[in-house]
């Protein structure tokens, strides 16, 4: 097999490197552009959905992860941890970001799926750090002191991130079983 064939042996959307670049681009559009770049964020998500080989599986994964993530962020907003401009419960750009993040579980961040302790640590450290960057960029404010806000996010995400990997694994396993039964 030549190097070129090996490089393109899977659809572009399924490659780790492409998903990482695509997600970071979507993250920047959503967090930096917020409402002004919401059409571009939506277009990037739509493009992903057009290009993925198994749209049904992808919709299930995005719906599940997106619903849980949006629900958790809405809860953190209601509880005062997050304060969004204009008193929004959760802005649309953040909903789009959740859908984009859902694509990483089986691609650029898939390595965390079989390392639950690493997923716990990443959830407790990396995710609050990302929200901190969002706060520095004006996308969100914290309603409590930084230690309380980060501590709350660390506790939530230490449980949430490995749980989402478990859910995605279940969705993908169930989808394969149902497809083979049909």
Secondary structure, DSSP 4 states (H G I P E B T S, - for coil): --HHHHHTSS-GGGSHHHHHHHHHHHHHIIIIIGGGGHHHHHHHHHHHHHH-S-HHHHHHHHHHHHHHHHHHHHHHHHTTSEE-GGG-SS-HHHHHHHHHHHGGGGTTTGGGTT-HHHHHHHIIIIIHHHHHHHHHTTS-EESS-HHHHHHHHHHHHHHHHHHHHHHHHHHHHHHHHHHHH-
